[in-house]
Amino acid sequence: MPKSTKNLRRGRSCVFLLHTHLVFVTKYRKRVFTKRVLKELREIFQKVCQDFQAELIEFEGEYDHVHLLINYPPKVAISNLVNSLTVKPLV
């Protein structure tokens, strides 16, 4: 199989390779993400992606934002995925 088609995902009646790059930023760019929090966020994001039959390809974070690269199937609405990934403050 050619290298360019190796990563294609297949559905019942389609072939696809959809990626989205998401960046979540803290309010007022406050520096609240520690290494421990980033590790927990990665686990949470992976679980949510699994629930949507999506795959978290990459996750990187700093003190005030995180980057996610997600491979998702065409039946998933990006808005629903983002809403499920969004962590709302409890205050």
VOKEKOL-550785 format. One record per residue: z, y, x of N, C-alpha, C, CB in turn; residue number from 0; residue in three letters. Coordinates in nm, 3 decimals. Glycine has a CB too. Example, Ala and Ser with C-alpha at 12.3 -4.5 7.8 and 13.67 -1.06 7.14 Angstrom:
BEGIN
     nzz     nyy     nxx    cazz    cayy    caxx     czz     cyy     cxx    cbzz    cbyy    cbxx  nr rest
   0.780  -0.569   1.319   0.780  -0.450   1.230   0.780  -0.330   1.320   0.905  -0.447   1.131   0  ALA
   0.708  -0.225   1.285   0.714  -0.106   1.367   0.787   0.003   1.290   0.572  -0.060   1.408   1  SER
END
This chain:
BEGIN
     nzz     nyy     nxx    cazz    cayy    caxx     czz     cyy     cxx    cbzz    cbyy    cbxx  nr rest
   0.000  -0.117   0.085   0.000   0.000   0.000   0.000   0.124   0.090   0.123  -0.001  -0.097   0  MET
  -0.085   0.224   0.062  -0.086   0.346   0.143   0.049   0.417   0.138  -0.196   0.442   0.096   1  PRO
   0.082   0.485   0.247   0.211   0.551   0.258   0.234   0.653   0.146   0.223   0.620   0.393   2  LYS
   0.129   0.723   0.104   0.144   0.827   0.003   0.179   0.770  -0.135   0.017   0.908  -0.007   3  SER
   0.147   0.644  -0.162   0.178   0.585  -0.292   0.301   0.496  -0.289   0.059   0.507  -0.341   4  THR
   0.363   0.482  -0.175   0.478   0.393  -0.162   0.596   0.436  -0.249   0.521   0.385  -0.017   5  LYS
   0.616   0.566  -0.264   0.732   0.616  -0.336   0.705   0.643  -0.484   0.779   0.742  -0.272   6  ASN
   0.586   0.612  -0.532   0.556   0.635  -0.673   0.643   0.546  -0.761   0.408   0.611  -0.702   7  LEU
   0.689   0.603  -0.871   0.766   0.525  -0.967   0.674   0.491  -1.083   0.893   0.603  -1.016   8  ARG
   0.698   0.379  -1.146   0.611   0.333  -1.252   0.689   0.313  -1.382   0.541   0.202  -1.212   9  ARG
   0.629   0.362  -1.489   0.682   0.338  -1.622   0.594   0.237  -1.692   0.690   0.470  -1.703  10  GLY
   0.616   0.218  -1.819   0.535   0.123  -1.893   0.388   0.164  -1.898   0.588   0.107  -2.034  11  ARG
   0.365   0.293  -1.912   0.227   0.339  -1.926   0.196   0.459  -1.836   0.198   0.376  -2.070  12  SER
   0.274   0.477  -1.730   0.249   0.592  -1.643   0.295   0.564  -1.500   0.320   0.717  -1.698  13  CYS
   0.244   0.645  -1.410   0.286   0.644  -1.270   0.326   0.786  -1.239   0.171   0.591  -1.173  14  VAL
   0.442   0.805  -1.176   0.490   0.941  -1.157   0.571   0.955  -1.030   0.573   0.984  -1.276  15  PHE
   0.583   1.079  -0.986   0.669   1.116  -0.874   0.707   1.263  -0.896   0.597   1.094  -0.734  16  LEU
   0.815   1.285  -0.968   0.860   1.420  -1.003   0.987   1.453  -0.927   0.883   1.432  -1.155  17  LEU
   0.987   1.566  -0.861   1.105   1.614  -0.788   1.142   1.752  -0.838   1.080   1.616  -0.635  18  HIS
   1.268   1.783  -0.831   1.314   1.919  -0.857   1.418   1.954  -0.751   1.372   1.933  -1.001  19  THR
   1.414   2.078  -0.709   1.511   2.130  -0.611   1.600   2.227  -0.686   1.440   2.199  -0.487  20  HIS
   1.728   2.195  -0.694   1.824   2.279  -0.766   1.924   2.337  -0.667   1.898   2.198  -0.876  21  LEU
   1.963   2.461  -0.693   2.066   2.527  -0.613   2.171   2.580  -0.710   2.007   2.643  -0.524  22  VAL
   2.294   2.537  -0.691   2.406   2.587  -0.770   2.489   2.678  -0.682   2.492   2.469  -0.828  23  PHE
   2.515   2.799  -0.733   2.589   2.900  -0.657   2.717   2.933  -0.733   2.503   3.028  -0.635  24  VAL
   2.826   2.951  -0.658   2.953   2.987  -0.723   2.947   3.131  -0.771   3.072   2.967  -0.625  25  THR
   3.026   3.161  -0.871   3.030   3.295  -0.925   3.079   3.392  -0.817   3.121   3.302  -1.049  26  LYS
   3.009   3.501  -0.803   3.037   3.604  -0.702   3.032   3.548  -0.560   3.174   3.667  -0.728  27  TYR
   2.964   3.434  -0.544   2.950   3.369  -0.413   3.084   3.343  -0.345   2.862   3.455  -0.322  28  ARG
   3.186   3.315  -0.427   3.318   3.285  -0.370   3.312   3.156  -0.289   3.426   3.274  -0.481  29  LYS
   3.382   3.153  -0.180   3.380   3.040  -0.087   3.486   2.937  -0.130   3.405   3.088   0.060  30  ARG
   3.447   2.849  -0.221   3.545   2.757  -0.278   3.520   2.610  -0.244   3.547   2.772  -0.427  31  VAL
   3.404   2.576  -0.192   3.373   2.436  -0.163   3.423   2.396  -0.025   3.222   2.411  -0.173  32  PHE
   3.518   2.305  -0.024   3.564   2.246   0.102   3.487   2.115   0.125   3.720   2.222   0.100  33  THR
   3.507   2.052   0.238   3.439   1.925   0.264   3.478   1.820   0.162   3.471   1.876   0.405  34  LYS
   3.606   1.818   0.125   3.653   1.721   0.026   3.587   1.746  -0.111   3.806   1.729   0.013  35  ARG
   3.577   1.872  -0.151   3.516   1.907  -0.279   3.367   1.871  -0.278   3.535   2.057  -0.310  36  VAL
   3.299   1.899  -0.167   3.157   1.865  -0.157   3.135   1.714  -0.167   3.099   1.917  -0.025  37  LEU
   3.224   1.636  -0.108   3.214   1.490  -0.116   3.230   1.444  -0.260   3.320   1.423  -0.026  38  LYS
   3.326   1.501  -0.331   3.348   1.465  -0.471   3.230   1.509  -0.557   3.478   1.528  -0.523  39  GLU
   3.176   1.628  -0.530   3.060   1.676  -0.606   2.941   1.583  -0.588   3.023   1.818  -0.562  40  LEU
   2.919   1.537  -0.465   2.807   1.444  -0.440   2.822   1.320  -0.528   2.802   1.404  -0.289  41  ARG
   2.942   1.265  -0.535   2.967   1.145  -0.615   2.943   1.172  -0.764   3.109   1.094  -0.593  42  GLU
   2.989   1.288  -0.810   2.970   1.325  -0.951   2.822   1.342  -0.981   3.047   1.455  -0.984  43  ILE
   2.750   1.413  -0.894   2.607   1.436  -0.916   2.529   1.304  -0.913   2.552   1.534  -0.811  44  PHE
   2.566   1.213  -0.824   2.499   1.083  -0.819   2.521   1.006  -0.949   2.550   1.001  -0.699  45  GLN
   2.641   1.011  -1.002   2.672   0.941  -1.128   2.591   0.999  -1.243   2.823   0.950  -1.160  46  LYS
   2.584   1.132  -1.251   2.507   1.196  -1.359   2.360   1.160  -1.346   2.525   1.350  -1.355  47  VAL
   2.308   1.161  -1.223   2.167   1.126  -1.203   2.141   0.982  -1.246   2.128   1.145  -1.055  48  CYS
   2.232   0.891  -1.215   2.215   0.752  -1.256   2.210   0.741  -1.408   2.329   0.665  -1.201  49  GLN
   2.293   0.821  -1.478   2.294   0.819  -1.623   2.158   0.861  -1.681   2.404   0.910  -1.677  50  ASP
   2.085   0.945  -1.608   1.954   0.992  -1.652   1.840   0.911  -1.590   1.937   1.138  -1.617  51  PHE
   1.870   0.803  -1.522   1.773   0.721  -1.451   1.698   0.805  -1.347   1.673   0.657  -1.549  52  GLN
   1.768   0.900  -1.289   1.714   0.985  -1.183   1.779   0.943  -1.052   1.738   1.136  -1.213  53  ALA
   1.727   0.997  -0.942   1.779   0.961  -0.811   1.810   1.089  -0.732   1.678   0.872  -0.734  54  GLU
   1.931   1.100  -0.683   1.969   1.212  -0.598   1.917   1.182  -0.457   2.125   1.236  -0.599  55  LEU
   1.810   1.249  -0.417   1.746   1.223  -0.288   1.824   1.288  -0.175   1.601   1.273  -0.289  56  ILE
   1.857   1.416  -0.193   1.931   1.489  -0.091   2.038   1.576  -0.156   1.837   1.576  -0.005  57  GLU
   2.148   1.592  -0.083   2.257   1.679  -0.127   2.311   1.748  -0.003   2.370   1.599  -0.203  58  PHE
   2.312   1.878  -0.005   2.369   1.958   0.104   2.449   2.071   0.042   2.258   2.013   0.201  59  GLU
   2.558   2.107   0.106   2.638   2.215   0.052   2.704   2.297   0.160   2.741   2.161  -0.040  60  GLY
   2.737   2.419   0.122   2.816   2.507   0.206   2.932   2.557   0.122   2.731   2.626   0.263  61  GLU
   3.003   2.656   0.172   3.125   2.701   0.104   3.099   2.767  -0.031   3.198   2.797   0.193  62  TYR
   2.977   2.819  -0.053   2.952   2.893  -0.177   2.832   2.844  -0.256   2.934   3.036  -0.145  63  ASP
   2.765   2.737  -0.213   2.653   2.684  -0.290   2.621   2.541  -0.248   2.530   2.773  -0.272  64  HIS
   2.544   2.472  -0.336   2.497   2.337  -0.306   2.348   2.328  -0.340   2.578   2.231  -0.386  65  VAL
   2.277   2.244  -0.263   2.136   2.215  -0.286   2.123   2.070  -0.326   2.050   2.246  -0.159  66  HIS
   2.041   2.043  -0.428   2.014   1.906  -0.470   1.863   1.886  -0.478   2.081   1.876  -0.607  67  LEU
   1.816   1.774  -0.430   1.677   1.733  -0.448   1.682   1.606  -0.531   1.602   1.710  -0.310  68  LEU
   1.622   1.612  -0.649   1.634   1.503  -0.746   1.496   1.451  -0.783   1.710   1.550  -0.872  69  ILE
   1.481   1.320  -0.783   1.361   1.252  -0.831   1.395   1.204  -0.972   1.317   1.132  -0.735  70  ASN
   1.315   1.243  -1.071   1.349   1.211  -1.209   1.228   1.160  -1.286   1.407   1.335  -1.279  71  TYR
   1.250   1.082  -1.392   1.140   1.030  -1.473   1.089   1.138  -1.571   1.184   0.903  -1.550  72  PRO
   0.965   1.126  -1.617   0.908   1.227  -1.705   0.975   1.235  -1.843   0.762   1.200  -1.723  73  PRO
   1.045   1.132  -1.883   1.110   1.136  -2.015   1.236   1.223  -2.015   1.146   0.995  -2.060  74  LYS
   1.283   1.263  -1.897   1.403   1.345  -1.887   1.364   1.494  -1.890   1.482   1.312  -1.757  75  VAL
   1.426   1.569  -1.980   1.406   1.713  -1.983   1.495   1.775  -1.873   1.441   1.773  -2.124  76  ALA
   1.434   1.856  -1.789   1.509   1.918  -1.679   1.628   1.996  -1.733   1.417   2.012  -1.596  77  ILE
   1.612   2.064  -1.845   1.722   2.143  -1.900   1.842   2.054  -1.933   1.677   2.218  -2.027  78  SER
   1.819   1.934  -1.986   1.930   1.843  -2.016   1.998   1.794  -1.888   1.879   1.722  -2.097  79  ASN
   1.918   1.765  -1.787   1.974   1.720  -1.659   2.059   1.830  -1.596   1.862   1.678  -1.564  80  LEU
   2.007   1.952  -1.594   2.081   2.064  -1.534   2.208   2.091  -1.613   1.994   2.190  -1.529  81  VAL
   2.202   2.087  -1.744   2.323   2.109  -1.825   2.428   2.004  -1.796   2.288   2.109  -1.974  82  ASN
   2.389   1.882  -1.772   2.485   1.777  -1.741   2.542   1.790  -1.600   2.420   1.640  -1.757  83  SER
   2.463   1.847  -1.508   2.509   1.865  -1.370   2.599   1.987  -1.355   2.391   1.877  -1.277  84  LEU
   2.585   2.083  -1.444   2.659   2.209  -1.432   2.807   2.186  -1.458   2.603   2.313  -1.530  85  THR
   2.887   2.236  -1.366   3.032   2.228  -1.378   3.080   2.363  -1.427   3.101   2.188  -1.242  86  VAL
   3.138   2.365  -1.544   3.186   2.490  -1.601   3.333   2.510  -1.565   3.166   2.492  -1.755  87  LYS
   3.371   2.635  -1.537   3.512   2.660  -1.502   3.604   2.634  -1.621   3.530   2.805  -1.454  88  PRO
   3.725   2.593  -1.590   3.822   2.563  -1.696   3.896   2.688  -1.743   3.922   2.461  -1.647  89  LEU
   3.882   2.797  -1.674   3.955   2.919  -1.707   3.884   2.998  -1.812   3.976   3.004  -1.584  90  VAL
END
